[in-house]
């Protein structure tokens, strides 16, 4: 598993307060696995000297890159001063020196790899969705729980600056009683004929696990659940607005997966969320995602980074007159929420929390069962669109 073509690395100075943890990183040659998880998270944590624990010691990731392409792995290892890589996943899983398995494979390959890692007794950290079906995702959660294994699933949106500001507003009682959430997400993904697409072609083939519902509904599920309450039901309409796209080789192919979804989610305490998700919309908002939260005492408009709020005591008094243009500057009535803290990369922040939880043996909330709820919501959304009716979500348990 050590790359024989690389010279022996120069050892870093000994630190009495440092300890290492071995992490198998599978799927690192993909876009998300490389950019967000390897470079911006694990390598950033390594280069900062690890994650500080309450007793003052620091936990540093030692990485083993896993995948199918030896030349790509060797190049990534050389470029980032990583000593170990392998194309033999089973051998890596059988080595006790690598107690954590991190999975960033394409969705259709993930469940099998996670099942093998669970059988090997590894701690699990996975991208979402964790499986192609809710039944399989729940099976993985139950297998990990039965084996007594810690697991974590990416919930990166919760760590974004905008949503952390929203969390502060919720915790302070700013909204009073929350009434509704309106969300707009998306951007135009080029078809690939006259400009190359910004996303891989498999995202638009249902047979390869593509589709905006399977990609984004797990995100909306954990955002709604952790900020406003459990999702009770969903009514969704999906569409494939662009029926033909062009792949990475410039060849046309039929787009069989949904590229837009329009959904209403019913939450606990009668909160209603309406979220549009689309890869066929042109952006006319401050950020790629925008949520408006309305409550009895105030409202907020939140993006990935920014958050604006409007308390009830400064809410203007609009009067609708279709015969006269309204000259009031409504945008000026909103107050920008301050940062009040230093925000770091959301993926990195979650990795740091997970590694602390691993080292301390504390419960971790965003586990494989949480991941299964996300897959269940996506599955219900697709079923709702197919049947043309509201779908009540089942309660998922480890029993």
C-alpha positions as CSV (number, residue, x, y, z in Angstrom):
1,X,0.0,0.0,0.0
2,X,3.0,2.3,0.2
3,X,3.9,3.9,-3.1
4,X,7.2,2.3,-4.1
5,X,7.9,5.1,-6.6
6,X,8.1,7.8,-4.0
7,X,11.1,8.7,-1.9
8,X,10.9,8.2,1.8
9,X,9.3,11.4,3.2
10,X,11.2,13.5,5.6
11,X,9.6,12.9,9.1
12,X,8.0,15.8,10.8
13,X,9.4,16.8,14.2
14,X,8.1,14.7,17.1
15,X,5.3,16.2,19.1
16,X,4.5,14.7,22.5
17,X,1.0,16.1,22.2
18,X,0.2,14.5,18.8
19,X,-1.4,11.2,17.9
20,X,-2.4,9.9,14.5
21,X,-5.5,8.1,13.2
22,X,-5.5,6.2,10.0
23,X,-8.2,7.0,7.5
24,X,-8.9,5.1,4.3
25,X,-10.2,7.7,1.8
26,X,-12.1,5.9,-1.1
27,X,-13.2,7.9,-4.1
28,X,-10.7,10.7,-3.8
29,X,-10.3,11.0,-7.6
30,X,-13.8,12.3,-7.9
31,X,-14.7,16.0,-7.8
32,X,-16.2,16.1,-4.2
33,X,-13.8,13.6,-2.8
34,X,-10.8,15.5,-4.0
35,X,-11.7,19.1,-3.5
36,X,-13.9,19.2,-0.4
37,X,-12.8,16.1,1.5
38,X,-9.2,15.6,0.7
39,X,-7.8,19.1,-0.1
40,X,-10.1,21.4,1.9
41,X,-10.7,19.1,4.8
42,X,-8.3,16.3,5.6
43,X,-5.2,17.8,4.3
44,X,-6.1,21.2,5.8
45,X,-6.5,19.5,9.2
46,X,-3.2,17.6,8.7
47,X,-1.4,20.8,7.8
48,X,-2.8,22.7,10.8
49,X,-1.4,20.1,13.1
50,X,-4.5,18.1,13.6
51,X,-7.7,18.6,15.7
52,X,-7.2,19.7,19.3
53,X,-8.9,17.6,22.0
54,X,-10.0,18.7,25.4
55,X,-6.9,17.4,27.1
56,X,-4.7,19.4,24.8
57,X,-3.5,16.5,22.6
58,X,-4.0,16.8,18.8
59,X,-5.4,14.1,16.6
60,X,-3.9,14.1,13.1
61,X,-5.3,12.2,10.1
62,X,-2.9,9.8,8.4
63,X,-4.3,9.0,5.0
64,X,-4.5,6.0,2.7
65,X,-5.9,6.9,-0.7
66,X,-8.0,4.1,-2.2
67,X,-9.3,3.7,-5.7
68,X,-9.2,1.9,-9.1
69,X,-6.7,4.0,-11.0
70,X,-3.1,3.5,-9.7
71,X,-1.6,6.3,-11.9
72,X,-4.1,8.9,-10.6
73,X,-3.6,7.8,-7.0
74,X,0.1,7.9,-7.3
75,X,0.0,11.4,-8.7
76,X,-2.3,12.6,-6.0
77,X,-0.1,11.1,-3.3
78,X,3.0,12.6,-4.8
79,X,1.3,16.0,-5.2
80,X,0.1,16.2,-1.6
81,X,2.9,14.4,0.2
82,X,0.8,11.3,1.2
83,X,2.8,8.2,1.7
84,X,0.1,5.5,1.2
85,X,-2.3,4.6,-1.6
86,X,-3.8,1.3,-2.8
87,X,-6.1,-0.3,-5.4
88,X,-6.8,-3.2,-3.0
89,X,-9.7,-2.0,-0.9
90,X,-10.1,-5.4,0.9
91,X,-6.5,-5.4,2.0
92,X,-6.9,-1.9,3.3
93,X,-10.1,-2.8,5.2
94,X,-8.3,-5.8,6.7
95,X,-5.5,-3.7,8.1
96,X,-6.2,-2.5,11.7
97,X,-3.8,0.4,11.2
98,X,-6.7,2.2,9.3
99,X,-9.6,2.3,11.7
100,X,-11.7,4.8,9.8
101,X,-13.2,4.3,6.3
102,X,-14.4,7.4,4.4
103,X,-16.5,6.9,1.3
104,X,-16.8,9.4,-1.5
105,X,-17.6,7.0,-4.4
106,X,-20.5,7.4,-6.9
107,X,-23.8,6.6,-5.3
108,X,-24.3,3.2,-6.9
109,X,-21.0,1.9,-5.7
110,X,-21.3,3.2,-2.2
111,X,-23.5,0.7,-0.4
112,X,-21.4,-2.3,-1.3
113,X,-18.2,-0.6,-0.1
114,X,-19.9,0.6,3.1
115,X,-21.1,-3.0,3.8
116,X,-17.6,-4.3,3.4
117,X,-16.2,-1.6,5.7
118,X,-18.8,-2.4,8.3
119,X,-18.0,-6.1,8.1
120,X,-14.4,-5.2,8.7
121,X,-15.3,-3.3,11.9
122,X,-14.4,0.2,10.6
123,X,-15.7,3.5,11.8
124,X,-17.7,4.9,8.9
125,X,-17.8,8.4,7.4
126,X,-19.7,8.8,4.1
127,X,-21.0,11.2,1.6
128,X,-24.8,11.2,0.9
129,X,-26.9,9.6,-0.3
130,X,-25.6,6.5,1.5
131,X,-27.4,4.1,-0.8
132,X,-29.6,4.0,-3.8
133,X,-32.7,2.8,-1.9
134,X,-34.1,3.6,1.5
135,X,-34.2,-0.1,2.4
136,X,-30.5,-0.5,1.7
137,X,-29.6,2.7,3.6
138,X,-31.6,1.5,6.6
139,X,-29.9,-1.9,6.4
140,X,-26.5,-0.2,6.5
141,X,-27.5,1.8,9.6
142,X,-28.7,-1.3,11.3
143,X,-25.6,-3.3,10.4
144,X,-23.3,-0.5,11.8
145,X,-25.4,-0.2,15.0
146,X,-25.5,-3.9,15.6
147,X,-21.6,-4.0,15.2
148,X,-21.3,-1.1,17.7
149,X,-19.6,1.1,15.1
150,X,-19.6,4.9,15.0
151,X,-20.8,6.3,11.8
152,X,-21.0,9.8,10.2
153,X,-22.8,11.1,7.1
154,X,-22.0,14.5,5.4
155,X,-24.4,17.2,6.7
156,X,-22.3,20.1,5.3
157,X,-25.1,22.6,4.7
158,X,-25.6,22.9,8.5
159,X,-22.0,24.2,8.9
160,X,-22.3,26.9,6.3
161,X,-22.1,30.5,7.6
162,X,-25.7,31.5,6.5
163,X,-27.3,28.5,8.2
164,X,-25.2,28.9,11.3
165,X,-26.5,32.5,11.5
166,X,-30.0,31.1,11.0
167,X,-29.3,28.7,13.9
168,X,-28.5,31.6,16.1
169,X,-31.8,33.3,15.2
170,X,-33.8,30.2,15.9
171,X,-32.0,29.6,19.3
172,X,-32.7,33.2,20.3
173,X,-36.4,33.0,19.6
174,X,-36.2,35.7,17.0
175,X,-38.9,34.2,14.8
176,X,-41.5,33.6,17.5
177,X,-43.5,30.7,16.0
178,X,-42.1,29.6,12.7
179,X,-44.8,29.5,10.0
180,X,-43.1,28.6,6.7
181,X,-39.8,28.1,4.9
182,X,-39.4,28.9,1.2
183,X,-36.3,27.7,-0.6
184,X,-34.9,28.3,-4.1
185,X,-31.8,26.3,-5.2
186,X,-30.1,25.8,-8.4
187,X,-28.4,27.2,-11.5
188,X,-28.1,26.5,-15.2
189,X,-26.0,23.4,-16.0
190,X,-24.9,23.7,-19.6
191,X,-26.1,20.9,-21.8
192,X,-22.6,20.1,-23.0
193,X,-22.9,20.9,-26.7
194,X,-21.7,24.4,-27.0
195,X,-20.3,24.8,-23.5
196,X,-19.1,21.9,-21.3
197,X,-21.3,20.9,-18.4
198,X,-20.3,21.9,-14.9
199,X,-21.5,18.5,-13.5
200,X,-20.7,14.9,-14.5
201,X,-23.0,13.3,-17.1
202,X,-24.0,10.5,-14.8
203,X,-25.9,13.0,-12.8
204,X,-28.5,13.1,-15.6
205,X,-28.9,9.4,-16.1
206,X,-31.3,7.7,-13.7
207,X,-29.8,4.3,-14.5
208,X,-26.5,5.6,-13.1
209,X,-28.0,6.9,-9.9
210,X,-28.5,10.5,-11.2
211,X,-31.2,13.0,-10.5
212,X,-31.7,16.2,-8.6
213,X,-34.1,14.5,-6.1
214,X,-31.6,11.9,-5.0
215,X,-28.9,14.5,-4.9
216,X,-30.6,17.4,-3.1
217,X,-33.6,15.9,-1.1
218,X,-31.2,14.3,1.4
219,X,-29.7,17.8,2.0
220,X,-33.1,19.4,2.4
221,X,-34.1,16.6,4.7
222,X,-31.3,17.2,7.2
223,X,-31.5,21.0,7.0
224,X,-35.3,21.0,7.7
225,X,-35.0,18.3,10.4
226,X,-32.2,19.9,12.3
227,X,-33.4,23.5,12.1
228,X,-37.2,23.3,12.1
229,X,-38.3,19.7,12.9
230,X,-38.9,16.3,11.4
231,X,-40.3,16.0,7.9
232,X,-43.7,14.3,8.1
233,X,-44.8,14.3,4.5
234,X,-43.8,15.4,1.0
235,X,-45.6,16.4,-2.2
236,X,-43.3,16.7,-5.2
237,X,-43.4,17.2,-8.9
238,X,-40.3,16.3,-10.8
239,X,-39.3,17.2,-14.4
240,X,-36.6,16.4,-17.0
241,X,-36.7,19.7,-18.7
242,X,-33.6,19.1,-20.9
243,X,-34.1,15.7,-22.5
244,X,-30.8,15.5,-24.3
245,X,-27.3,16.4,-23.0
246,X,-23.7,15.8,-24.2
247,X,-21.2,13.8,-22.1
248,X,-17.5,14.3,-21.3
249,X,-16.5,13.0,-24.8
250,X,-18.9,15.4,-26.5
251,X,-21.4,12.6,-27.4
252,X,-25.1,13.2,-27.1
253,X,-27.1,11.0,-24.7
254,X,-30.7,10.9,-23.5
255,X,-31.1,12.6,-20.1
256,X,-33.3,10.1,-18.2
257,X,-33.0,11.6,-14.7
258,X,-35.0,14.5,-13.2
259,X,-33.2,17.9,-13.5
260,X,-35.8,19.9,-11.5
261,X,-38.1,19.2,-8.6
262,X,-40.8,21.4,-7.0
263,X,-41.8,20.2,-3.5
264,X,-43.8,20.9,-0.4
265,X,-42.7,19.4,2.9
266,X,-44.9,19.3,5.9
267,X,-42.9,19.5,9.1
268,X,-43.6,19.0,12.8
269,X,-45.6,21.8,14.5
270,X,-47.5,22.7,11.3
271,X,-44.4,24.3,9.7
272,X,-44.7,24.2,5.9
273,X,-41.6,24.2,3.6
274,X,-41.6,24.8,-0.1
275,X,-38.4,24.2,-2.0
276,X,-37.6,24.4,-5.7
277,X,-34.5,22.6,-6.9
278,X,-33.3,23.0,-10.4
279,X,-30.3,22.6,-12.7
280,X,-32.3,24.4,-15.4
281,X,-32.7,27.8,-13.8
282,X,-30.7,31.0,-14.3
283,X,-29.6,32.7,-11.1
284,X,-31.3,35.9,-10.1
285,X,-30.6,35.9,-6.4
286,X,-27.6,36.7,-4.2
287,X,-26.5,33.1,-3.8
288,X,-27.1,29.6,-5.4
289,X,-29.5,28.8,-2.6
290,X,-31.9,31.1,-0.8
291,X,-34.2,30.4,2.1
292,X,-36.9,32.7,3.4
293,X,-38.2,31.9,6.9
294,X,-41.3,33.7,8.1
295,X,-42.4,33.7,11.7
296,X,-44.9,35.5,13.9
297,X,-42.2,37.8,15.3
298,X,-39.8,38.2,12.3
299,X,-38.5,36.9,9.1
300,X,-35.1,36.1,7.6
301,X,-33.6,35.5,4.2
302,X,-30.6,33.2,4.3
303,X,-28.1,31.9,1.8
304,X,-24.9,29.9,1.9
305,X,-23.1,32.9,3.6
306,X,-25.4,35.8,4.2
307,X,-28.4,36.3,6.3
308,X,-30.8,39.3,6.4
309,X,-33.6,39.7,9.0
310,X,-36.6,41.8,9.5
311,X,-38.2,42.0,12.9
312,X,-42.0,42.6,13.2
313,X,-41.6,46.0,14.7
314,X,-39.8,47.4,11.5
315,X,-42.0,45.5,9.0
316,X,-43.4,47.9,6.4
317,X,-47.1,48.2,5.6
318,X,-47.4,47.2,2.0
319,X,-50.5,48.2,0.1
320,X,-51.3,46.5,-3.2
321,X,-52.5,48.9,-5.9
322,X,-52.3,47.4,-9.4
323,X,-52.8,50.8,-10.9
324,X,-49.8,52.5,-9.3
325,X,-46.1,51.5,-9.3
326,X,-44.8,50.8,-5.8
327,X,-41.8,53.0,-5.2
328,X,-41.0,51.7,-1.7
329,X,-37.5,50.1,-1.4
330,X,-38.4,46.9,0.3
331,X,-34.8,45.6,0.2
332,X,-33.7,48.5,2.4
333,X,-36.0,47.3,5.2
334,X,-33.8,44.2,5.9
335,X,-30.9,44.1,8.4
336,X,-27.7,42.2,7.6
337,X,-26.8,39.7,10.3
338,X,-23.2,40.1,11.5
339,X,-20.7,37.2,11.3
340,X,-19.8,37.3,15.0
341,X,-17.5,34.3,14.5
342,X,-14.8,33.1,12.1
343,X,-16.3,30.6,9.7
344,X,-14.2,27.8,8.1
345,X,-15.0,25.4,5.3
346,X,-18.2,23.5,6.1
347,X,-16.8,20.1,5.2
348,X,-13.7,20.7,7.2
349,X,-15.7,21.8,10.2
350,X,-17.8,18.7,10.1
351,X,-14.7,16.5,9.8
352,X,-13.2,18.2,12.8
353,X,-16.4,17.5,14.8
354,X,-16.5,13.9,13.7
355,X,-12.8,13.2,14.5
356,X,-13.3,14.7,18.0
357,X,-16.4,12.5,18.5
358,X,-14.3,9.5,17.3
359,X,-11.5,10.3,19.7
360,X,-13.7,11.0,22.7
361,X,-16.2,8.2,22.1
362,X,-19.1,10.6,22.3
363,X,-22.5,10.1,20.4
364,X,-22.5,11.6,16.9
365,X,-25.9,12.8,15.7
366,X,-25.4,12.7,11.9
367,X,-25.0,9.0,11.5
368,X,-26.1,6.3,9.0
369,X,-29.6,6.4,10.4
370,X,-29.8,10.1,9.7
371,X,-28.4,9.3,6.2
372,X,-31.2,6.7,5.7
373,X,-33.8,9.3,6.5
374,X,-32.4,11.4,3.7
375,X,-32.6,8.6,1.2
376,X,-36.1,7.8,2.4
377,X,-37.2,11.4,1.8
378,X,-35.7,11.3,-1.8
379,X,-37.5,8.0,-2.4
380,X,-40.8,9.5,-1.2
381,X,-40.3,12.5,-3.3
382,X,-39.9,10.4,-6.5
383,X,-42.9,8.3,-5.5
384,X,-45.0,11.4,-4.9
385,X,-44.2,12.7,-8.4
386,X,-44.9,9.3,-9.9
387,X,-48.3,8.9,-8.2
388,X,-49.3,12.6,-8.1
389,X,-50.1,12.7,-4.4
390,X,-48.7,13.4,-1.0
391,X,-46.5,10.7,0.6
392,X,-46.3,10.3,4.4
393,X,-42.8,9.4,5.5
394,X,-42.3,6.2,7.5
395,X,-40.5,6.4,10.9
396,X,-37.1,4.7,10.6
397,X,-35.6,3.0,13.6
398,X,-32.7,0.7,14.2
399,X,-34.9,-2.0,15.6
